[in-house]
Structure formats: C-alpha cells, structure tokens
Amino acid sequence: MVGIRQILQRRRAVTNISRLTRTMQIVSTAMFKSYYRKWQLDADYNDALAQAGYLLMTGQVPLEHPLLKENSSGRAAILVIGSKGGLCGAYNAEIWRMLETHLQMAKDSGQTLEIYASASRLIQVLNARGVAPVQVYADLDDLPTDLQIRQMAEPFIDRYIHGQLDAFSLVYMGFHSPGHQQARTTTLMPLTALIDHQITRAKVIWPWEQVFEDFLMSPSPKEIIESLAAMILHEAIRACFLDAILSEHVARMIAMRTATKNAEDMIRDLTAHYNRERQTQITGELLDIISGMGALR
C-alpha cells in the first residue's frame, strides 16, 4: 500500500508540473495574441498583392517571364517548417504526414525531391525516418526578417529562372482561425500556381468587375513583373512562417491547457486518496489506544 508520505510527494510533484504547464499556456497565449495581430494586419496587404498578380495574369496579351512558365527538369524542392519548441501535441506529426505524401508522389513519378527545413523539432522526426535535408536554416527567427527571407528565397528563384527546378513549395501548418489549423502545402513557383492559390483566399476581382486594360501602368507590365514577383514571393513566404508560428502557439495552448486540467484532476484524486489513508491511519491509532486502555483494566 502506498504510504502517506509517498502520496504527498507525488501530489507535490504534480502540483509543480501543473504550475509549469499553466505558465507555458499563459506565455503561448500572449505570443499568440501578438502574432495574431500581425496576421490580421497582413491580410489586406496579401489581398492587394493577390489582386495585382491576378490583374497581371489576366491581360489580353500573355506576359512572358521565366517565373510564369513551367519547367521540366525533373527536380523539385520543398521547404518544411516544423515547430520551434516541443509540447505542442501532434503538430510535427501532421507536418511529417504531409511531407511523406510528397515524398511518395515524387517517388512514384520518378522526380527528384530536395528537402530543406527550418531549424525545429521536426529535424528529429526526419532523421528518425531516414530523411536527410539538403540544408537546415539554423539562424531563422520565429518570424524571419525581410533579409532572412530574401537570402533564403533568392537561390530557389535563381534556380527556377534557369530551369533547374520544376517547383518550389512550402509545407507548414496552415492557420485558418484560432479553432482550425491544418497541415498545408503552398506552391511558390511557378508563380502562376501561387497567384491561383492566393486569389482563392483573397477578395477576388472578378473579370467582369475589373480587367487588366482598365489600368495605365508606368513602366510597362513586363518591366514591373520582376519587382512584383519578388514582392509576392516574399510576402507568401512570410505568411507561411506566420501561419506556422501562430499554429504552433495554438497547439501548445491547447496541449498545456489539457495537461493542466489533467494535473488538477490528479491532484484532486491524490488529495482524496491522502485523506482516506490519513483517516485510516488515525482510526487505526485510535483503535490501538482503546485496545491498550482495555488491556490495562
């Protein structure tokens, strides 16, 4: 039978754990609120970029640019974004399942798939399954800076322009709302695929409302496509990382709230167990006293 001292020690340990999980829940809640404000502020800018890309894509005269065409090199690249920290439920497991689907599809089609990754807990999952990333970006912030995004994206853009990549995609945890997150793949190049994806999430400009010829542009569309493409790709990568960090904090909030509740339930059970054992001990001591007094008579 478990002694009273062991019950108290266990209850004390569970109490310390509940304090830790509650603190982590509070921290993740504060971080989520901070990033969620950024996510809301970025929404209109993302819509504007999607609309600009849509207008350029729907002109009567198709634009000619390497980023808008499809390549056939037989090689693709995926950047996978895992959780920076642990204790966030099945976050990395869901990312892995999405990535595993891409690996199987590439194997079936005979395509070479290069895996790149941000420094995260997902690296351990990849190593355990024999997947070695070509490069791990170890110095990225939770939400990468403009310089970090540019340095990371430029090699992929250059390779795609020179026909060395068929596609460049990001696999991450998409953030739909505080109550809904789901592993997602966003294809950044070819740029047409990214624009198609963005206009389905933006306030769509229907062809009968506005068309390309309604605007006068200076310089010409062909001259501004380079800068616009860079802006669209840059913001798309930033949005993916923002979705990922938002989803991570939501997952950790839920996991820590559940852990705290379980710890509180365990504390109540241990307290009830302690009270029963203590009462049994007191009753036994009283019976010993009464028996002793009876023996003295």
FIDOKOL-775208 format. One line per field, with one value per residue (C-alpha): z, y, x; residue number from 1; residue in one letter. Coordinates in steps of 0.1 Angstrom, whole numbers. Each point is the difference from the previous one (the first is absolute). Example, Ala and Ser with C-alpha at 12.3 -4.5 7.8 and 13.67 -1.06 7.14 Angstrom:
<rs>
Z <- [78_-7]
Y <- [-45_34]
X <- [123_14]
k <- [1_2]
r <- [A_S]
</rs>
This chain:
<rs>
Z <- [0_-9_31_10_-6_-36_-7_12_-21_-31_6_4_-33_-19_15_-13_-34_-1_8_-28_-26_11_-4_-35_-9_11_-20_-31_3_2_-30_-20_6_-12_-32_-6_-2_-26_-19_-1_-11_-28_-14_-21_-13_-11_-17_-19_-12_-11_-19_-17_-10_-13_-22_-15_-7_-18_-26_-36_-9_21_18_-7_30_13_33_-18_-21_9_1_-7_18_20_33_26_34_32_31_30_31_34_35_17_34_14_19_-28_-6_-34_-18_-15_-6_-23_-18_-5_-14_-26_-9_-3_-26_-21_3_-11_-29_-11_2_-21_-27_-1_11_22_31_20_37_17_36_26_33_20_19_-33_-8_25_-17_-34_13_17_-34_-20_-18_-1_-9_-26_23_34_5_36_4_-9_25_10_-26_-24_-9_-35_-4_11_-23_-29_6_3_-31_-25_-7_-7_-23_-19_-5_-12_-24_-15_-4_28_21_-11_32_34_28_38_23_33_24_-16_23_-9_33_37_-1_-32_-11_-27_-17_-34_-31_-18_-34_-5_-34_-27_10_-18_25_29_-14_-6_36_13_-19_15_34_-9_-9_-36_-28_-25_-37_-5_27_-9_-28_-8_-26_26_13_-14_13_-1_-6_-21_16_-15_19_33_1_15_30_4_-1_27_22_-5_8_29_16_-7_19_29_1_2_29_17_-4_14_31_7_-4_23_28_-4_2_31_16_-5_11_31_9_-2_20_27_2_3_27_20_-3_12_29_11_-2_19_27_4_2_26_20_0_9_27_14_0_19_26_4_5_26_19_0_13_28_9_-1_23_25_0_7_30_16]
Y <- [0_34_20_34_16_-15_15_34_-1_-10_27_26_-12_2_35_12_-14_17_33_-5_-9_29_24_-14_4_36_7_-16_19_33_-9_-12_33_19_-20_0_38_-2_-26_22_30_-19_-12_31_2_-36_6_30_-20_-29_25_16_-34_-10_32_-7_-36_8_25_-6_-2_-28_10_-18_-6_-31_1_-4_-30_-36_-18_-37_-6_-30_17_18_15_2_21_-15_20_-18_12_20_-16_-31_-8_10_-32_-17_31_-16_-33_17_19_-33_-17_28_-2_-38_3_23_-25_-28_20_9_-36_-12_27_-5_36_10_18_22_6_32_8_27_-9_-16_-31_-15_-7_-28_-15_2_-16_-28_-8_1_34_22_36_16_31_10_37_3_38_9_19_-13_25_5_35_15_-6_-36_-7_16_-20_-32_5_14_-33_-17_28_0_-37_1_28_-21_-30_-21_-4_-10_12_16_-6_5_-26_15_2_23_23_5_12_-4_-32_-15_-8_-25_-11_16_2_33_0_32_-7_-1_34_-7_-28_24_27_-25_-11_36_12_-28_13_37_23_-12_26_-15_5_19_24_11_-11_5_27_22_11_22_-12_16_-17_-27_-32_-20_23_-1_-38_-5_22_-11_-37_6_18_-28_-28_19_6_-36_-14_24_-9_-37_5_22_-27_-26_19_9_-36_-11_23_-11_-37_7_19_-29_-26_19_8_-37_-9_25_-14_-36_11_17_-31_-21_24_-4_-38_0_23_-23_-30_18_8_-36_-13_26_-8_-37_7_21_-26_-27_21_6_-37_-7_25_-15_-35_10_17_-31_-22_21_-6]
X <- [0_13_10_-13_35_1_-34_11_32_-20_-25_27_17_-33_-7_34_-8_-34_17_24_-26_-23_30_7_-36_0_32_-13_-33_19_22_-30_-18_31_4_-37_-1_28_-20_-31_20_17_-34_-8_36_-1_-34_15_29_-23_-21_30_13_-35_-2_34_-9_-33_12_-10_37_16_31_32_23_19_-18_-34_10_2_33_8_33_-14_11_-21_7_-20_6_-16_-8_-2_-6_27_-8_-15_-32_-23_-19_0_13_31_-17_-25_28_18_-31_-4_37_-1_-28_23_29_-22_-14_35_11_-30_6_38_6_29_-12_23_-10_10_-10_0_17_-28_-10_-11_37_0_-31_17_32_-19_-16_31_-7_31_-8_23_2_-13_-4_12_1_-36_-21_-35_-13_29_11_-1_37_-2_-29_18_32_-19_-22_24_19_-34_-11_32_-1_-36_8_28_-22_16_-32_-35_-16_8_-25_-4_-15_-12_-29_-26_-19_-36_-14_8_-22_13_36_9_32_3_21_5_17_20_14_-12_-14_-32_-8_7_-23_-27_3_0_-31_-20_8_-3_-29_-2_-1_-25_8_-33_8_36_23_36_-7_-17_34_27_34_34_24_-16_-13_30_24_-18_-5_34_-6_-37_10_27_-26_-26_25_15_-34_-11_30_-6_-37_9_24_-25_-27_25_9_-37_-10_29_-11_-37_11_21_-28_-24_26_9_-36_-7_31_-10_-35_13_25_-28_-21_29_6_-37_3_32_-15_-30_24_21_-31_-11_34_4_-35_9_32_-18_-27_27_18_-32_-8_35_-5_-34_14_28_-23_-22_31_9_-33]
k <- [1_2_3_4_5_6_7_8_9_10_11_12_13_14_15_16_17_18_19_20_21_22_23_24_25_26_27_28_29_30_31_32_33_34_35_36_37_38_39_40_41_42_43_44_45_46_47_48_49_50_51_52_53_54_55_56_57_58_59_60_61_62_63_64_65_66_67_68_69_70_71_72_73_74_75_76_77_78_79_80_81_82_83_84_85_86_87_88_89_90_91_92_93_94_95_96_97_98_99_100_101_102_103_104_105_106_107_108_109_110_111_112_113_114_115_116_117_118_119_120_121_122_123_124_125_126_127_128_129_130_131_132_133_134_135_136_137_138_139_140_141_142_143_144_145_146_147_148_149_150_151_152_153_154_155_156_157_158_159_160_161_162_163_164_165_166_167_168_169_170_171_172_173_174_175_176_177_178_179_180_181_182_183_184_185_186_187_188_189_190_191_192_193_194_195_196_197_198_199_200_201_202_203_204_205_206_207_208_209_210_211_212_213_214_215_216_217_218_219_220_221_222_223_224_225_226_227_228_229_230_231_232_233_234_235_236_237_238_239_240_241_242_243_244_245_246_247_248_249_250_251_252_253_254_255_256_257_258_259_260_261_262_263_264_265_266_267_268_269_270_271_272_273_274_275_276_277_278_279_280_281_282_283_284_285_286_287_288_289_290_291_292_293_294_295_296_297]
r <- [M_V_G_I_R_Q_I_L_Q_R_R_R_A_V_T_N_I_S_R_L_T_R_T_M_Q_I_V_S_T_A_M_F_K_S_Y_Y_R_K_W_Q_L_D_A_D_Y_N_D_A_L_A_Q_A_G_Y_L_L_M_T_G_Q_V_P_L_E_H_P_L_L_K_E_N_S_S_G_R_A_A_I_L_V_I_G_S_K_G_G_L_C_G_A_Y_N_A_E_I_W_R_M_L_E_T_H_L_Q_M_A_K_D_S_G_Q_T_L_E_I_Y_A_S_A_S_R_L_I_Q_V_L_N_A_R_G_V_A_P_V_Q_V_Y_A_D_L_D_D_L_P_T_D_L_Q_I_R_Q_M_A_E_P_F_I_D_R_Y_I_H_G_Q_L_D_A_F_S_L_V_Y_M_G_F_H_S_P_G_H_Q_Q_A_R_T_T_T_L_M_P_L_T_A_L_I_D_H_Q_I_T_R_A_K_V_I_W_P_W_E_Q_V_F_E_D_F_L_M_S_P_S_P_K_E_I_I_E_S_L_A_A_M_I_L_H_E_A_I_R_A_C_F_L_D_A_I_L_S_E_H_V_A_R_M_I_A_M_R_T_A_T_K_N_A_E_D_M_I_R_D_L_T_A_H_Y_N_R_E_R_Q_T_Q_I_T_G_E_L_L_D_I_I_S_G_M_G_A_L_R]
</rs>
